[in-house]
Amino acid sequence: MVTGALEAHGLHLPLSTDTILPTYLAERIASKTRALVLPSIPFGDSWNFDNFEGTISIAPEALIGFYSSVMTGVFKQGFRYLIVLNGHGGNIPELTIAAKTATETGQRVVIIVNWYKDLAESARKLVEETPMGHAAEDETSEVMHVRPDLVDLSKAESHRVVTKFTIISGMSREELLPSAMYGDPRKATPEKGKLIVEQAEEELVRLIQQLEKGELPITRD
């Protein structure tokens, strides 16, 4: 199950960045394993970017119901494990609530993989020259590897607003995220993206191999 978003990613990346990347990964994994891939869900909770042109944000309650229905439908088909490959941070609360509902009964397991932060940690540390962000070096590099035709680095800008506290304000969205940006994409390269994506693929393949053995991806201290 792939979840993404349709939202502004600066002027240099496509609106569908958060769907393109996990969809690419899911299709790659399916070609290497026996995993099945559902059609991607291209909309998400993009409230933070709702003021920016091109963004379509779905209400949280609608997403929770939809995600839960999809998850429950998968389990009704006899599957025990469902990996949610999520490409958008705004979806995490809704996915968590939906997974709780869908796994309340029976032998059901939902594993939420927020691929942009849960995977390829060592590759990111190796290649990233700037901190991760939104439409920043990391994400831009990944799209340059996967869909270079959709990247216009000549329009890339650097924006990073720093605050000690969590600020939530509809009227301040453009002030908190100028140009729908958080980070510096100007150091992005397709080579960096390739290393990140390939390591993410390897880790997902190992996850599926564990699940095929009936093992959860957990360790005990």
KEVEX-807781 format. One record per residue: residue in one letter; x, y, z of N, C-alpha, C in turn. Coordinates in pm, whole numbers, plus 50000, padded with zeros to 5 digits. Example, Ala and Ser with C-alpha at 12.3 -4.5 7.8 and 13.67 -1.06 7.14 Angstrom:
2
a513194943150780512304955050780513204967050780 s512854977550708513674989450714512905000350787 
end
This chain:
221
m500864988150000500005000050000500895012350000 v500805020349896501625032349882500775044649909 t501245053250000500525065550029501435077550004 g500905087449939501685099349907500875111949926 a501115121649839500425134449850500535141749717 l499675151649702499765160849588499925174749647 e501145179549649501415192249716502645198949657 a502745212049682503865219949633505185215149692 h506195214249607507555210649646508515220749585 g508415233149631509205243649570508805245649425 l509695251649348509435253749206510185243649120 h510995235449182511885226649105511455212049103 l510495208149187510045194249194508555193149162 p508125181449116506705179649081505805178849204 l504535182149185503555181649293503435167449349 s503645157549266503425143549306504685136749358 t505675144549400506945138849448506735128049553 d505865130649651505675121349762504975108349721 t504405108149602503815095849549504765088949451 i505455096749372506385091249272507455082549337 l508065087449444509195080249504508795066949567 p507775066449657507415053349713506815043849610 t506145049249508505605040649402506745033849327 y507765041449295508935035749227509545024649312 l509715027349441510285017249530509415004749537 a508115006649550507204995249561507274986449436 e507314992749320507374985049195508704977649182 r509774983949227511084977349224511084965149317 i510524966749435510484955849532509624944349480 a508504947749419507614937449366508314929149258 s509224935349183509934928149078510994918849134 k511354920849261512404912749323511874902749425 t510594903749459510004895049561508634890249512 r507924883549601506564879249569505524889049623 a505954900649667505034910549721504124916049611 l502894919049648501934925149556501804939949588 v501574947949487501484962449505500084967349470 l499484974549563498184980849539498384993649459 p497334998449391497435011549327497765022249433 s498625031349396499045041749491497895051249523 i497915056249645496945066349688497635079949678 p497275088149579498085099949546497745112649623 f496785111949715496415123649794496655120949942 g496955131350018497175129750161496825142250237 d497205142550363496985154150449498125164050425 s497855174250346498865184150310498495198050362 w497935198350481497455210950539498545221650543 n499775217750575500865227550585501105234950454 f500735228750342501035234650211499765238750137 d498665239350209497365241650146497265255350079 n498075264750120498035278150061498845279049931 f499605268649901500475268949784499765263149662 e500005269349548499345265349425499615250749391 g498565243749355498675229849313498415219649422 t498415223949547498235214649659496765210849674 i496505198049693495165193149726495285185049854 s494705190149961494795183750092493475177050129 i493575164950179492385157250218492195158150369 a490955159750411490645160850554491075148150627 p491635149550747492135137950822491085127050842 e489855131050876488825120950902488495112850776 a488565119450661488325112250535489445102350506 l490685106650531491825097750509491795085750602 i491485088050728491435077050824490455066450779 g489255070750740488245061250696488665053850570 f489265061150478489695054950351490835045250373 y491865049550445492995040750473492525028050545 s491685029950644491195018450721490415008750633 s489605014050542488815005650453489724997650360 v490765004050308491694996950220492414985950297 m492914989250416493624979350497492724967550530 t491504970450574490564959750608490234951250487 g490084957750371489814950350248490934940750213 v492184945050234493334936250208493284924050299 f493024926350426492994915150521491834905650494 k490744910650445489604902050411489944892650296 q490954896250216491394887550106492334876550153 g492584876150283493394865250337494834868750368 f495234881250345496604885250375496754887950525 r497934884850575498214887350717499044899850737 y499954902550643500854913950657500564924350548 l500594936850587500454947850494501514958250524 i502364960850426503364971450440502794984150378 v502754994650456502375007750403503655015350375 l503925017750248505115025350209504675039850192 n504945047650295504445061350300505505071350256 g505105080750171506035090750122505795104750174 h504845106150268504465119550312504245119950463 g504995128750530504925129450676503555133150730 g502795140950655501475145050703500485133650716 n500785122250655499875110750660500055102050784 i501115104050858501455094850966500355093551071 p499785104451123498735102751225497535094851173 e497115097751051495955090850995496235076150969 l497425073150919497785059150895497835051351025 t498345057651128498455050851259497075047351313 i496165056851308494795054351358494105043751274 a494255044751142493625035051053494155020951077 a495455019851100496065006751124495565000551254 k495365008751356494835003751482493444997751462 t492635004551383491284999751356491314986851275 a492154986551173492184975051081492784962551144 t493594964151249494254952551310493684949051447 e492544954951480491964952951613491634938251639 t491224931151535490864917051551491654908551452 g491804896051483492464886651392493974888051392 q494594879251316496054879351303496434888651188 r496444901351219496694911651118497834920651162 v498694924051068499844932651098499984943250990 v500024955751032500334966750942501704972250982 i502604973150886503924978950911504024991750830 i504085002950899504175015950832505645019550813 v506055020850689507435024450657507415038450597 n507845048250675508005061750624509365062250556 w509375059450429510605055650360511665066550366 y511245079150367512185090450363512985092050492 k512565085350600513335086250725513635072650788 d512895062350750513095049050810514115040650734 l514385044150611515245035950525516505043650483 a517535035950449518775041250390519465051550479 e519465049050608520065058650702521565060350675 s522275049450655523715050650635524045057250501 a523255054550398523485060950268523255075950277 r522255079750351521965094050367523115100950440 k523605094850544524715100750618525955102150531 l526115092750439527285092650353527255103650248 v526085106050189526035114950072525455128750098 e524635130350201523965143150220524895153550282 e524965164950218525795175950267524975185950350 t523665185150341522775194050415521705185750484 p521065191050589520035183450660518835180350571 m518175169150600516985165450524515895175750546 g514955176250453513885186050467512755183150372 h512145193550320511035192150225511475198350094 a511525190149988512045194349859513495198849872 a514195192849965515575196449994516555187549917 e517805187149963518835179649892518475164949877 d517975158949985517665144649983516565141349883 e515435147949898514295145049812514575148649666 t515245159649646515575163849509516505153749442 s517505149049516518415138949461517675126249421 e516715122349504515965110049478515125111349351 v514455122749334513665124649212514565126149090 m515745132049108516695133148997517125119348949 h517175109849040517515096049002516325088848938 v515155090448997513985082848954513295089048832 r513095102248835512415109348726513125122448696 p514325121948638515075134248612514345144148523 d513425139048440512685147648349511725157048422 l511475154348551510525162448627511215172348721 v512535173448712513295182348800513875193948720 d513685205948773514275217948713515115224848820 l516375220648828517245225448935517555240448920 s517345245848803517595260248784516635268748865 k515515262748908514525270048988514655267049138 a515655259449174515815255449315516225267249401 e515605268249518515925278449616516235271749749 s516865279049838517175273949971516395281650076 h515595274550154514835280850263514845271550383 r515135276750499515055268950622514695278250736 v513465277450781512995285350894513165277151021 v513855282451118514155275051241513365280951357 t512755272351437512025276751555512215266551667 k512285271251788512475262351903511205254651934 f510075260451898508785254651934508015250151810 t507025241851830506135237951721505085248651702 i505055254551585504105265251556503065260251457 i501805260951494500705257051407499865269351380 s499775273451256499005285451223498675285651075 g497385285651045496975286150905497445298650835 m497445309850906497825322450842499325323750824 s500115315250890501575316450885502245305550802 r501475298050726502045286850653503135291150556 e502915301950484503915306250387505135312450456 e504945317550576506075322950652506935311750708 l506275300950753507005289650810507665281050703 l507065280550584507585272250475507645280550348 p508575289850338508665298350218508815290150092 s508015293449992508065286249863507835271349877 a507135267249983506885252950009508195245350020 m509185251750081510545246350090511005245450235 y511825235450262512535234850390513845227450365 g514905235050339516185228850312516875235050193 d517935228550148518745233650038518905222949930 p518145224049821518225213849715519365216049617 r520105226749632521095230449530522285220849524 k522475212849627523565203149627523105189249584 a521895188349536521345175449495522005170249368 t522175157049362522675150449241521955137149223 p521825132349100521205119249080522015107949141 e523335109549151524175099249210523845097349359 k523625108349428523225107549569521875100449582 g520955104149495519645097849498519715082949471 k520565079049379520715064949344521185056749464 l522165061749536522665054449653521585052949759 i520825063549782519765063149883518675053249843 v518225054349720517125045749674517555031049670 e518765028249626519205014349618519335008049756 q519815015749854519875010149989518475008050046 a517565017150016516185015450061515585002750002 e515875000049875515384987849812515884975449885 e517164975249916517754963749985517084961450120 e516834971950192516224970550324514784965850315 l514074970250215512694965750197512634951050156 v513554946850073513604932750035513844924050158 r514754928450245515024920850367513784920450457 l513054931550463511834931950543510824921650493 i510634921250363509674911650307510134897350330 q511414894950320511934881450346511664877350490 q511774886550584511444883650724509974880150739 l509114888150677507684885750689507284872550627 e507944868550520507644855650458507964844050551 k508874846350644509204836250745508324837450868 g507404847050868506554849250984507224856851096 e508314863951063509074871451163508784886351152 l508534892751264508384907251266509754913851272 p509884925651213511184932451214511464939351348 i511694931151449511944936551583513194929951641 t513824937051731514954931651807514674933351955 r515274924952037515064925652182516414928152249 d516444938152334517674941252408517854931552524 
end
